[in-house]
Every structure is written in structure tokens, then in C-alpha cells.
Amino acid sequence: YQYLSRYKRKEELDHFFFTPERTEGTEKECLKLLLEFCGRHNVSWTELSNFTHFLDLQLRKCEKSVFCGPAAGEDFQGF
């Protein structure tokens, strides 16, 4: 939710890192945002669960990757 809400507001994500201790939004807002970004109509709970697990995995890998960090933009212009 932290990433998706910032992405929707067109905020800079290069220097943002997920903080599990931080609670943002309500359950209703989170579900609405997940449904919006899931990309499926009449999504099942299983599909929504798979989407959130996949997104979580990809974002964790992105945070750890040297190619996705803020320094990559400085070192690899246009990459």
C-alpha cells in the first residue's frame, strides 16, 4: 500500500523504502487501491492474494538491487 499510494500520487519513489512499522490508510483504502492496480475485473481473493504476494516479492528485490537504488540514476544516466 505504501508504494502504490505514493505511485498513484506521482511521488518520487527512488528514495522511499517500505517501513513495516508505519501504518498508512485504512483497510478499505488499501483494498480499493489493490483492486485498482490489480488490473482485473471481478478479481477473486486468490487472484488478489497472488497479486499482493508477487508485488511484495518484486518490491523487496527492487529495494535490494543496486540497479534500482538512487545511486543507479547517478551512475547510469538514462538507464
C-alpha positions as CSV (number, residue, x, y, z in Angstrom):
1,Y,0.0,0.0,0.0
2,Q,2.8,2.4,0.8
3,Y,4.3,2.1,-2.6
4,L,1.1,2.1,-4.6
5,S,-0.4,5.1,-2.8
6,R,2.8,7.1,-3.4
7,Y,2.9,5.9,-7.1
8,K,-0.7,7.0,-7.6
9,R,0.1,10.5,-6.1
10,K,3.1,10.6,-8.5
11,E,5.5,10.9,-5.7
12,E,9.2,10.2,-6.1
13,L,9.9,6.5,-5.2
14,D,13.7,6.4,-5.7
15,H,14.4,7.3,-2.1
16,F,11.4,5.6,-0.5
17,F,11.8,2.3,1.4
18,F,9.0,0.2,2.9
19,T,8.6,0.6,6.6
20,P,6.6,-2.3,8.2
21,E,6.1,-0.3,11.4
22,R,4.4,2.5,9.6
23,T,0.6,2.2,9.3
24,E,-1.0,4.2,6.5
25,G,-4.5,4.3,5.2
26,T,-7.4,2.2,6.3
27,E,-8.3,-1.4,5.3
28,K,-10.9,0.0,2.9
29,E,-8.4,2.3,1.2
30,C,-5.9,-0.4,0.9
31,L,-8.4,-2.9,-0.7
32,K,-9.6,-0.2,-3.1
33,L,-6.0,0.6,-4.2
34,L,-5.1,-3.1,-4.6
35,L,-8.2,-3.6,-6.7
36,E,-7.4,-0.6,-8.8
37,F,-3.8,-1.8,-9.6
38,C,-4.6,-5.5,-9.8
39,G,-5.7,-5.0,-13.4
40,R,-8.6,-7.5,-13.3
41,H,-12.3,-7.0,-13.2
42,N,-14.2,-9.2,-10.7
43,V,-11.0,-10.4,-9.1
44,S,-11.1,-13.3,-6.8
45,W,-9.5,-13.3,-3.3
46,T,-7.0,-15.8,-4.7
47,E,-6.0,-13.6,-7.6
48,L,-5.7,-10.6,-5.2
49,S,-3.6,-12.6,-2.8
50,N,-1.3,-13.7,-5.7
51,F,-1.0,-10.2,-6.9
52,T,0.0,-8.8,-3.5
53,H,2.5,-11.6,-2.9
54,F,4.1,-11.1,-6.3
55,L,4.2,-7.3,-5.8
56,D,5.7,-7.7,-2.4
57,L,8.4,-10.1,-3.7
58,Q,9.2,-7.8,-6.6
59,L,9.4,-4.6,-4.4
60,R,11.6,-6.4,-1.9
61,K,14.0,-7.4,-4.7
62,C,13.9,-3.9,-6.1
63,E,14.9,-2.4,-2.8
64,K,17.9,-4.7,-2.5
65,S,19.0,-4.3,-6.1
66,V,22.0,-2.0,-6.9
67,F,20.4,-1.3,-10.3
68,C,17.2,0.1,-8.7
69,G,18.7,2.3,-6.0
70,P,19.0,6.0,-6.1
71,A,22.7,5.8,-6.9
72,A,21.9,3.9,-10.1
73,G,20.4,7.1,-11.6
74,E,23.7,8.9,-11.0
75,D,26.0,6.1,-12.2
76,F,23.8,5.0,-15.2
77,Q,22.4,8.1,-16.8
78,G,19.3,7.2,-18.9
79,F,19.3,3.6,-17.6
